[in-house]
């Protein structure tokens, strides 16, 4: 539901919650932000991302422990650090993408309660502002344990989180106590307006609220979802009116629920906010009443997703695609010190359509068809590979 919950979005350190007891030594949290900026001189548009990532805080000390570093790997030590991930997806004119990583010890993190404020040296997070700087030299980037490209990025941005996705009991204390999910999700700003500046490798980009098409959410848990699937878009154009919808947004995230450690199959959590009305599929009261089918396909050039979700009153059909040359392979360590199996493909230039139907006694009624542009796409998992066509003899 479209409900802001800054307490759920806040960092949990002590007491009942994710990092209480065992999970403080095997768990992660990531606050993700993505947005578009325009080059001050050329007018080129790029999609940037900034992420604040905390892993295994209960194991931390006075230096970051990199699980893939030979020194720590030989001693069987799990990772424990704060990582600031910043970068840009590949540009439409062939500009290469960047992901830059800065690592800090757990003791360097200063936080408050709700509303959340995090400060790690020059990098700051607030609900209404993010700022910071990451610099990685070519010599540092040569070390595999850093999982980073070389480069420099600075950002100073105001943030207004206009639409939220609250997953209700699915990320509540009971489900966390039962370890019912590997990873939990809260979308505090699935429709966000960013404003400020970003400088990447000496090139300055202006971020304006109306063209930022911003997104902000939080994931946390003991491991990453398998498969990992996310699709989000706030640049939606109505076929009914021909206009771009300012306060409408689609957000999709996967989850893998368990019952007494037995997997129950993959699910999607979906919220579509359309001209002030929220359509929920798999969330809150619709958890048991949603039927959802989805597939992911891959060929040499692109990923293709198809989703059909139905609750008691509405049905939506989502088709989306993103080309691989506009995507990055994001790199992470999992809390158990393993590199994630298979790359996490991510891009900010997805396109597609959303068909919205109202269910009636006589069948279904098409309400609108929305065109998606500049959609955020993330995927890691088994895909159906499309075989190239061969000529018949």
Secondary structure, 3 states (H helix, E strand, C coil): CCCCCHHHHCCCCCCCCCCCHHHHCCCEEEEEEEEEEEECCCCCEEEEEEEEEEECHHHCCCCCECCCCHHHHHCCCCCEEEEEEEEECCCCCCCCCEEEEEEECHHHCEECCCCCEEEECCEEEECCEEEEEEEECHHHHCCHHHCCCCEEEEEEEEEEEEEEECCHHHHCHHHHHCCCCCEEEEEEEEEEEEEEEEEECCEEEEECHHHHCEEEEEEEECCCCCCEEEEEECCEEECCCCCEECCCEEEEEEEEEEECCEEEEEEEEEEEEECCEEEEECCHHHCCCCEEEEEEEECCCEEEEEEEEECCCEEEEEEEEEEHHHEEEECCECCCCCECCCCEEEEEEEEEEEEEEEEECCEEEEEEEEEEEEEEEEEECCCEECCCCCCCC
